[in-house]
Amino acid sequence: MNRYTGFKLLIVDDHEHNLFTLRTLVQQHMDVAIVEATSGQQALDIAYADPHIDLIILDIQMPEMDGFQTASMLKIRKKTRDIPIIFLTAAFKTEEFQQKGYDVGAVDYLLKPIDDNQLINKISTYFRLIEKERELNRVLERKVAERTAELAQAKLHLENIIHYMGEALLVLSPDGKIIEVNPACCQMLGYSEEALLGMGIGDIFEEEEDEQAGAFFGTVAGGADPGRRTEQD
């Protein structure tokens, strides 16, 4: 049986004996970390400060800030809005209150007295769903990392080809400025790479127009319109 080691559960109830009962029950079946709060405000403070809360069991009937208000506040904040909330109550048993619980963001609404098996099964279900989601995220992150490494390797391979090829190569921006050159091009033109970058074709060749110089060089500038012609006198 999966005892969900590594998960963290926040239990909220204003009665210490209810907290003791829930804590004892959960610890019999699971090895999760348990954090307790005796008020809605304390629950908010804990949840806001601890990014590792996985599930909240929340009593409704509490002084000052009840469970509905607490859940609403949790759902407002980005860092806590995705934490599943199970309402557990002995007082608000009608369908109207149950619907209100779901409306404020609860994933479940359970009634006291507690059915031990039902509660443990519910907690297990949500931990299992969280576990599957995390595994999917790990798979996705691994695939992204693998693809990123493949692209980096392909880029390095292409850069090596360009660097060591015997033919001169330069890349132009749409406005005719040099943005990349290889060593063969630098050697042929007699410029360093630093000197060439940012220059226009017309700065290097004797032709009056950059496009004419591009034609002399036997290339079409990257991004330039190949259908555009230069009028000749």
C-alpha positions in Angstrom: 0.0 0.0 0.0 1.3 3.5 -1.0 1.8 5.5 2.2 2.5 8.7 0.2 5.8 9.6 1.9 6.8 13.1 1.0 3.3 14.6 0.8 2.1 17.3 3.1 -1.4 17.7 4.5 -2.8 20.7 6.2 -5.7 20.0 8.7 -7.8 23.0 9.9 -10.2 22.8 12.8 -10.8 25.0 15.8 -11.2 22.0 18.2 -8.0 20.4 19.3 -9.7 17.0 19.8 -10.9 17.0 16.2 -7.3 17.7 15.1 -6.0 14.9 17.2 -8.6 12.4 15.8 -7.8 13.3 12.2 -4.1 13.3 12.8 -4.2 9.9 14.4 -6.4 8.4 11.6 -4.2 9.7 8.8 -1.0 8.6 10.6 -2.3 5.0 10.8 -2.5 4.8 7.1 0.0 7.2 5.7 3.5 8.6 6.3 2.6 12.1 5.2 3.7 15.3 6.9 0.8 16.9 8.8 0.5 20.6 9.6 -2.3 21.8 11.8 -4.2 25.1 12.1 -6.9 26.1 14.6 -8.3 29.0 12.7 -8.9 30.2 9.2 -6.4 32.9 9.5 -3.7 30.6 10.8 -4.5 28.2 7.9 -4.0 31.1 5.4 -0.7 32.1 7.1 0.6 28.5 6.8 -0.5 28.0 3.3 0.9 31.3 2.1 4.2 30.6 3.7 4.6 26.9 2.8 4.7 26.1 -0.9 4.7 22.4 -0.2 1.1 22.0 1.1 -0.5 19.3 -1.2 -4.0 19.0 0.3 -6.1 20.8 2.9 -8.9 19.3 5.1 -10.9 22.2 6.2 -13.6 22.5 8.9 -16.4 24.9 8.1 -17.8 26.0 11.4 -15.1 28.2 12.9 -15.2 31.6 14.7 -14.1 34.8 13.0 -13.3 33.2 9.6 -15.3 30.2 8.6 -14.3 27.4 6.2 -16.1 29.0 3.2 -14.3 32.3 3.7 -11.0 30.6 4.2 -11.4 28.6 1.0 -12.3 31.7 -0.9 -9.2 33.4 0.3 -7.0 30.5 -0.7 -8.5 30.4 -4.2 -7.8 34.1 -4.7 -4.0 33.8 -4.3 -2.0 32.3 -7.2 0.3 30.3 -4.9 -2.6 28.5 -3.1 -5.4 28.4 -5.6 -4.5 25.0 -7.0 -4.3 23.2 -3.6 -7.2 20.7 -3.3 -9.6 21.4 -0.4 -11.8 18.8 1.3 -14.5 20.3 3.5 -15.3 18.3 6.6 -18.3 19.4 8.7 -20.9 18.3 11.2 -23.1 21.4 10.9 -23.6 22.3 7.3 -25.2 19.2 5.8 -27.8 20.5 3.4 -27.4 20.4 -0.3 -27.4 24.2 -0.4 -24.3 24.3 1.8 -22.6 21.4 -0.1 -23.1 23.4 -3.3 -21.7 26.5 -1.7 -18.6 24.4 -0.8 -18.1 23.4 -4.4 -18.7 26.9 -5.5 -15.9 28.3 -3.4 -13.5 25.8 -4.8 -13.6 22.6 -2.7 -13.0 19.3 -4.5 -15.0 17.3 -1.9 -17.5 17.8 0.9 -17.6 15.2 3.6 -19.9 15.0 6.7 -19.1 14.2 10.3 -19.1 11.8 12.0 -16.1 10.7 10.0 -16.3 7.5 7.9 -12.6 6.5 8.4 -12.4 4.4 5.1 -14.1 7.1 3.1 -11.8 9.9 4.3 -8.7 7.8 3.8 -9.8 6.8 0.3 -10.5 10.4 -0.6 -7.1 11.6 0.7 -5.4 8.7 -1.2 -7.3 9.6 -4.4 -6.1 13.2 -4.4 -2.5 12.3 -3.5 -2.6 9.7 -6.3 -3.8 12.4 -8.8 -1.1 14.8 -7.6 1.5 12.0 -8.0 0.4 11.3 -11.6 0.5 15.0 -12.5 4.0 15.4 -11.1 5.1 12.3 -13.0 3.7 13.8 -16.2 5.5 17.1 -15.5 8.7 15.2 -15.0 8.3 13.4 -18.3 7.5 16.6 -20.1 10.5 18.4 -18.5 12.8 15.5 -19.5 11.5 15.6 -23.1 12.0 19.4 -23.2 15.5 19.0 -21.9 16.3 16.3 -24.4 15.0 18.3 -27.3 16.9 21.4 -26.1 20.1 19.3 -26.0 19.4 18.0 -29.5 18.9 21.5 -30.9 22.0 22.8 -29.2 24.0 19.9 -30.7 22.6 20.6 -34.1 23.4 24.3 -33.8 27.0 23.4 -32.8 27.3 21.0 -35.7 26.1 23.7 -38.1 28.4 26.3 -36.6 31.4 24.0 -37.0 30.5 23.3 -40.7 30.3 27.1 -41.3 33.5 27.8 -39.4 35.6 25.2 -41.1 34.1 25.3 -44.7 36.5 26.4 -47.4 34.0 28.7 -49.1 33.5 32.3 -47.9 30.1 32.9 -46.3 28.5 36.0 -44.9 25.0 36.6 -43.7 23.1 39.8 -44.3 20.3 41.5 -42.4 17.3 42.7 -44.4 18.8 46.2 -44.5 22.1 44.8 -46.0 24.2 44.8 -42.9 26.6 41.9 -42.2 25.5 39.9 -39.2 27.6 36.8 -39.6 30.8 35.8 -41.4 33.1 32.7 -41.4 36.9 32.7 -41.3 37.2 32.0 -45.0 35.2 35.2 -45.8 37.4 37.2 -43.4 40.6 35.8 -45.1 39.2 36.5 -48.6 38.2 40.1 -47.8 41.1 40.9 -45.6 39.0 42.0 -42.6 38.7 40.7 -39.1 35.3 39.3 -38.0 34.9 42.3 -35.6 35.5 44.7 -38.4 33.0 43.1 -40.8 30.1 42.8 -38.4 27.7 45.7 -38.9 29.2 46.9 -42.1 27.2 47.2 -45.3 28.1 45.5 -48.5 28.8 48.9 -50.0 31.3 49.6 -47.3 33.5 46.7 -48.6 33.0 46.6 -52.4 33.4 49.5 -54.8 29.9 49.3 -56.3 27.7 52.3 -55.4 24.7 50.4 -54.2 24.5 47.7 -51.5 22.2 45.6 -53.7 24.7 45.8 -56.6 27.4 44.7 -54.3 25.3 41.9 -53.2 24.8 40.8 -56.8 28.6 41.0 -57.2 29.1 38.8 -54.3 26.7 36.3 -55.8 24.2 36.3 -52.9 20.7 37.6 -52.0 20.7 39.3 -48.6 18.9 37.3 -45.9 15.4 38.6 -45.7 15.7 40.8 -48.8 13.1 40.6 -51.5 14.6 38.4 -54.3 12.1 40.0 -56.7 13.3 43.5 -56.2 15.5 44.8 -59.0 18.0 47.6 -59.2 17.5 50.0 -62.1 20.5 50.4 -64.3 21.4 53.7 -66.0 
